[in-house]
Amino acid sequence: AQSVAQPEDQVNVAEGNPLTVKCTYSVSGNPYLFWYVQYPNRGLQFLLKYITGDNLVKGSYGFEAEFNKSQTSFHLKKPSALVSDSALYFCAVRDYDTGGFKTIFGAGTRLFVKA
Amino acid sequence: DTAVSQTPKYLVTQMGNDKSIKCEQNLGHDTMYWYKQDSKKFLKIMFSYNNKELIINETVPNRFSPKSPDKAHLNLHINSLELGDSAVYFCASSQAKETIFDEQYFGPGTRLTVT
């Protein structure tokens, strides 16, 4: 079965510093990986995805993610954090189930950016 | 111009009652989902529909019954509510059933509290 792990419950970073939110995955076939962000009392918003090709994927709000096949990782990064980036971040992998595709989410990592 | 909308936003009810949550998407997507997010923010898929047809049904009590009158709507009816049903329920949609790499668009969530 496919799975996603986010090893950190929380990441703290100062505004202006680079940030990394970690994600590792386990898949039986090709990985289809996603990052979503959830602001307080809101639904999830899509940030970026890796399907194939370039290992560095660029997404919304200045975020990017690096796919590393040998380390089975898909870490989310941003060169300079903003206080407004504080939110809950979910890594996800798409999996095929009987009848269709479903998304398996990690447990989430809460990012705090301090001014 | 809301993409995925849910009603109500908040729902407080007593054990044993029956309640419904409605979801509508105006994105023209073929596939819709229901997710449950528990108090620890863990997100788990419950159901997935494609063009009104149920395609994924996770291990969910049969007190939960989804209904899709057309591909733009997916409602969730819950019978005999229990304390453990308290959670935030998210509706989501994605473009097509056959495409593994489609991102999902989430509604704002319905916070259900069972007392």
Interface residues (C-beta under 8 A of the other chain):
Chain A: Y32 F34 Y36 Q38 N41 R42 G43 L44 Q45 F46 K49 I51 L88 F90 R94 Y96 D97 T98 G99 G100 F101 K102 T103 F105 A107 G108
Chain B: V4 T31 Y33 K40 K41 F42 L43 K44 I45 S48 N50 L54 I55 I56 F90 A92 K97 T99 I100 F101 E103 Q104 Y105 F106 G107 P108 G109
